[in-house]
């Protein structure tokens, strides 16, 4: 495996980690108070942006 492939795999692993974190936040948001839900939604938006940016490359 070349260095380029390794970096690509590392990037893909990070995206998968963010997706898992996003799924977890979504689950938590369903069971939380309104304030916590707003906070979770803000974090989800940030993670979605990171995922979108990473997948553009």
Secondary structure, 3 states (H helix, E strand, C coil): CCHHHHHHHHHHHHHHHHHHHHHHHHHHHHCCCHHHHHHHHHHHHHHHHHHHHHHHC
